[in-house]
Amino acid sequence: MFFMKYFAIFIINFLIAILILYKIAQLALKWVDVYTKHGSYVVVPDLKGFTIHKSISVLKKLGLKYEIDTSHYDPNFKINQIISFSPESGGHVKEGRHIYIQVNSKSSQSVLPNIINKDKRMAIKLLHANHIFVKEIRYINDIDKNTVLKVLYKNKSIQPGYKFTSNQEGITLIIGKKYEKNNLVVVPNVIGMSLHSATRIFKNQLFHVINFYYDHTITNPDINAKVYRQKPEPGVFYDKNKSIELWLSSIELLDQTEKIQIKDSKDSKKQTEKIQIKDSKDSKKQTE
């Protein structure tokens, strides 16, 4: 009988304790729901491209906090524009959540390093290290393959040491590529020919661009003119897609020049012969 009495008291106390724990758990869960706003969330907006001031305004209206990172620079974005943010747009977060923002900050003035005649890969690495954006790469025929030949900025050639503003638009690299074997042709000799004959020979060799220059003394260039100089020199291998330069003078002037050269050559020859004869006589006298 005594045992049953204490057992009943124990059961009652145990049930009371369970009830108290249950109520405490209920209160705790309700407090957590109130504190964390269970069931309510905010959609993260797309801030990319926004200015920092506009982004802060949007986040404040949504009840979100923010942390700003100003250690990045991207030439594709304007100064104080949002480069990236986390969590990503469209994500569900609680009010008061921190949004981490990367802002395009003002970079120090970039200086073009010396990349002329350097390998393309090495040049691009140097440019990226100096926060210089490569907008375009163009290839032209050259002896050196994958070598930087020239740097263009806003369609103008620039040299190493050029200082860019923080909002630079990107540069263009001119890179060399090997000549194609089919494009290399031996340059013919057209010195002394008329323009008509010279151009016909070059066109037969598949040269596409021929530039010619007249002396002021020529009255009728189509008839009364001959080539007295050409570039490149005859006999060299040359890309047929590049231009040929020809200089023309009047036939009369060239004939006079040739006569003077022949006369000078004859006079020089006579003087040489006289000197040789005199030296021979002097040598003979000394021998006697």
C-alpha positions as CSV (number, residue, x, y, z in Angstrom):
1,M,0.0,0.0,0.0
2,F,2.9,2.3,1.0
3,F,4.7,1.5,-2.3
4,M,1.7,2.2,-4.4
5,K,1.2,5.7,-2.8
6,Y,4.8,6.8,-3.7
7,F,4.6,5.3,-7.1
8,A,1.5,7.3,-7.8
9,I,3.2,10.5,-6.6
10,F,6.2,9.7,-8.9
11,I,4.0,9.2,-11.9
12,I,2.2,12.5,-11.3
13,N,5.4,14.5,-10.9
14,F,6.8,12.9,-14.0
15,L,3.8,13.9,-16.0
16,I,3.9,17.4,-14.7
17,A,7.6,17.6,-15.6
18,I,6.8,16.5,-19.2
19,L,4.0,19.0,-19.4
20,I,6.3,21.8,-18.3
21,L,9.0,20.8,-20.8
22,Y,6.4,20.7,-23.6
23,K,5.2,24.2,-22.7
24,I,8.8,25.5,-22.6
25,A,9.5,24.0,-26.0
26,Q,6.3,25.6,-27.4
27,L,7.3,29.0,-26.1
28,A,10.8,28.6,-27.4
29,L,9.6,27.7,-30.9
30,K,7.2,30.6,-30.9
31,W,10.1,32.9,-29.9
32,V,12.3,31.6,-32.6
33,D,9.5,32.1,-35.2
34,V,9.0,35.7,-34.1
35,Y,12.8,36.4,-33.9
36,T,13.6,34.8,-37.3
37,K,10.3,35.8,-39.0
38,H,9.7,32.2,-40.0
39,G,7.8,32.0,-43.3
40,S,8.7,35.5,-44.4
41,Y,11.6,36.2,-46.8
42,V,13.0,38.8,-49.2
43,V,14.0,38.1,-52.9
44,V,17.5,39.4,-53.6
45,P,17.4,42.0,-56.4
46,D,19.7,42.1,-59.4
47,L,22.2,44.8,-58.6
48,K,24.7,44.2,-61.4
49,G,25.5,47.4,-63.3
50,F,23.7,49.6,-60.6
51,T,25.6,52.5,-59.1
52,I,26.6,52.0,-55.5
53,H,24.2,54.7,-54.3
54,K,21.2,53.1,-56.1
55,S,22.1,49.7,-54.8
56,I,22.2,50.9,-51.2
57,S,18.8,52.6,-51.6
58,V,17.3,49.4,-53.0
59,L,18.7,47.2,-50.2
60,K,17.5,49.5,-47.5
61,K,14.0,49.5,-48.8
62,L,14.0,45.7,-48.7
63,G,15.3,45.7,-45.2
64,L,18.7,44.1,-46.2
65,K,22.1,45.1,-44.9
66,Y,25.2,45.3,-47.1
67,E,29.0,45.0,-47.0
68,I,31.0,46.8,-49.8
69,D,34.3,45.5,-51.3
70,T,36.2,48.3,-53.2
71,S,39.3,46.3,-54.0
72,H,38.3,45.3,-57.5
73,Y,38.6,47.0,-60.9
74,D,37.1,45.9,-64.2
75,P,37.5,48.1,-67.3
76,N,34.1,46.7,-68.6
77,F,32.3,48.6,-65.9
78,K,32.1,52.3,-65.0
79,I,33.5,53.6,-61.8
80,N,31.2,52.9,-58.8
81,Q,29.2,50.3,-60.7
82,I,28.4,47.0,-59.1
83,I,30.6,44.2,-60.6
84,S,29.1,41.3,-58.6
85,F,27.2,40.5,-55.4
86,S,26.4,37.6,-53.2
87,P,23.9,35.9,-52.6
88,E,22.9,35.9,-56.3
89,S,19.7,37.7,-57.6
90,G,16.5,35.7,-57.1
91,G,17.6,34.0,-53.9
92,H,15.4,34.0,-50.8
93,V,16.9,35.6,-47.7
94,K,15.6,36.8,-44.4
95,E,15.2,40.5,-43.7
96,G,18.4,41.9,-42.2
97,R,20.6,39.5,-44.2
98,H,24.0,40.9,-45.4
99,I,24.5,41.3,-49.1
100,Y,28.2,41.3,-50.2
101,I,28.8,43.8,-53.0
102,Q,31.9,44.2,-55.2
103,V,32.2,47.8,-56.5
104,N,34.3,48.9,-59.5
105,S,36.7,51.2,-57.8
106,K,39.0,53.9,-59.2
107,S,42.3,52.2,-60.3
108,S,45.6,53.9,-60.3
109,Q,46.7,55.2,-63.7
110,S,47.7,52.2,-65.8
111,V,51.0,52.5,-67.8
112,L,51.6,50.5,-71.0
113,P,54.5,48.1,-70.4
114,N,57.1,47.4,-73.1
115,I,55.5,44.5,-75.0
116,I,56.8,45.4,-78.5
117,N,58.5,42.3,-80.0
118,K,57.4,40.1,-77.1
119,D,55.4,36.9,-77.4
120,K,51.7,37.3,-77.5
121,R,50.9,35.2,-74.4
122,M,53.6,37.0,-72.3
123,A,52.4,40.4,-73.6
124,I,48.7,39.7,-72.6
125,K,49.8,38.5,-69.1
126,L,51.8,41.8,-68.6
127,L,48.8,43.8,-69.8
128,H,46.4,42.0,-67.4
129,A,48.8,42.5,-64.6
130,N,48.7,46.3,-65.3
131,H,44.9,46.3,-65.5
132,I,44.9,47.0,-69.3
133,F,42.1,45.5,-71.3
134,V,42.7,44.0,-74.7
135,K,39.8,44.8,-76.9
136,E,41.0,43.3,-80.2
137,I,43.8,41.3,-81.7
138,R,44.7,41.7,-85.4
139,Y,47.1,39.5,-87.4
140,I,49.3,40.7,-90.2
141,N,52.0,39.0,-92.3
142,D,55.4,39.3,-90.8
143,I,58.6,37.3,-90.4
144,D,58.0,37.0,-86.6
145,K,55.1,34.8,-85.6
146,N,52.9,35.5,-82.6
147,T,55.0,38.6,-81.8
148,V,53.5,42.0,-80.8
149,L,54.4,44.5,-83.6
150,K,52.3,47.5,-82.6
151,V,49.7,48.7,-80.0
152,L,46.7,50.8,-81.0
153,Y,44.5,52.8,-78.7
154,K,41.5,54.6,-80.2
155,N,42.9,53.7,-83.7
156,K,46.2,55.5,-83.0
157,S,49.6,53.8,-82.4
158,I,50.9,54.2,-78.9
159,Q,54.3,53.5,-77.4
160,P,55.4,51.8,-74.1
161,G,55.0,54.2,-71.2
162,Y,51.7,55.6,-72.4
163,K,49.4,56.4,-69.5
164,F,45.8,55.4,-69.6
165,T,42.9,57.0,-67.7
166,S,41.0,54.8,-65.3
167,N,38.1,54.5,-67.8
168,Q,40.2,53.2,-70.7
169,E,38.3,51.6,-73.6
170,G,40.8,48.7,-74.3
171,I,43.7,48.4,-76.8
172,T,44.2,46.6,-80.1
173,L,47.3,44.4,-80.5
174,I,48.9,44.0,-83.9
175,I,50.4,40.5,-84.0
176,G,52.7,39.1,-86.6
177,K,52.0,35.9,-88.5
178,K,54.3,33.9,-90.8
179,Y,54.1,34.7,-94.5
180,E,52.2,32.2,-96.5
181,K,54.5,30.4,-98.9
182,N,52.1,31.0,-101.8
183,N,52.2,34.7,-101.2
184,L,56.0,35.1,-101.6
185,V,57.1,36.1,-105.1
186,V,60.5,37.1,-106.5
187,V,60.4,40.8,-107.3
188,P,61.2,41.4,-111.0
189,N,63.6,44.1,-112.3
190,V,61.7,46.9,-114.1
191,I,64.4,49.6,-114.0
192,G,64.4,51.4,-117.4
193,M,61.0,50.2,-118.4
194,S,57.9,52.3,-119.2
195,L,55.1,52.4,-116.7
196,H,52.9,50.3,-118.9
197,S,55.5,47.5,-119.3
198,A,56.4,47.6,-115.6
199,T,52.9,47.4,-114.4
200,R,52.1,44.5,-116.8
201,I,55.1,42.5,-115.5
202,F,54.1,43.1,-111.9
203,K,50.5,42.1,-112.6
204,N,51.7,38.9,-114.3
205,Q,53.4,38.2,-111.0
206,L,50.1,38.7,-109.2
207,F,51.1,41.9,-107.3
208,H,47.9,43.7,-106.6
209,V,49.0,47.2,-105.4
210,I,51.4,49.3,-107.4
211,N,52.1,52.9,-106.4
212,F,54.1,55.1,-108.8
213,Y,55.5,58.6,-108.5
214,Y,56.4,61.0,-111.3
215,D,59.2,63.6,-111.5
216,H,58.0,67.2,-112.2
217,T,59.9,67.2,-115.5
218,I,57.6,64.7,-117.2
219,T,55.2,66.2,-119.7
220,N,53.6,63.1,-121.0
221,P,54.0,60.4,-118.3
222,D,52.2,57.6,-120.3
223,I,54.7,57.9,-123.2
224,N,57.7,59.9,-122.0
225,A,58.6,58.1,-118.7
226,K,60.8,55.3,-117.5
227,V,61.2,53.6,-114.1
228,Y,64.5,54.7,-112.5
229,R,63.9,53.3,-109.0
230,Q,61.8,50.6,-107.4
231,K,61.0,49.4,-103.9
232,P,61.6,46.6,-102.9
233,E,64.8,45.9,-104.8
234,P,64.7,43.3,-107.6
235,G,65.4,39.7,-106.8
236,V,64.1,39.6,-103.2
237,F,61.1,37.5,-102.0
238,Y,58.1,39.8,-101.3
239,D,54.5,39.3,-100.3
240,K,52.4,39.8,-103.4
241,N,49.6,41.4,-101.2
242,K,51.9,44.3,-100.2
243,S,52.4,47.4,-102.3
244,I,55.1,48.0,-104.9
245,E,56.6,51.5,-105.2
246,L,57.9,52.8,-108.5
247,W,59.6,56.2,-109.3
248,L,59.5,57.5,-112.9
249,S,61.4,60.1,-114.8
250,S,61.5,61.4,-118.4
251,I,63.2,59.3,-121.0
252,E,65.4,62.3,-122.1
253,L,66.6,62.9,-118.5
254,L,67.4,59.2,-118.1
255,D,69.3,59.1,-121.4
256,Q,71.3,62.2,-120.4
257,T,72.1,60.5,-117.1
258,E,73.1,57.3,-118.8
259,K,75.4,59.3,-121.2
260,I,77.1,61.1,-118.3
261,Q,77.6,57.8,-116.5
262,I,79.1,56.2,-119.7
263,K,81.3,59.2,-120.2
264,D,82.5,59.2,-116.6
265,S,83.1,55.4,-116.9
266,K,85.2,55.9,-120.1
267,D,87.2,58.8,-118.6
268,S,87.8,56.8,-115.5
269,K,88.9,53.9,-117.6
270,K,91.3,56.1,-119.6
271,Q,92.8,57.6,-116.5
272,T,93.3,54.1,-115.0
273,E,95.0,52.9,-118.2
274,K,97.3,56.0,-118.2
275,I,98.3,55.4,-114.6
276,Q,99.0,51.8,-115.2
277,I,101.2,52.6,-118.3
278,K,103.1,55.3,-116.3
279,D,103.6,52.9,-113.4
280,S,104.8,50.3,-115.8
281,K,107.4,52.7,-117.4
282,D,108.6,53.9,-114.0
283,S,109.0,50.3,-112.9
284,K,111.0,49.4,-116.0
285,K,113.4,52.4,-115.5
286,Q,114.0,51.4,-112.0
287,T,114.8,47.8,-113.1
288,E,117.3,49.1,-115.7
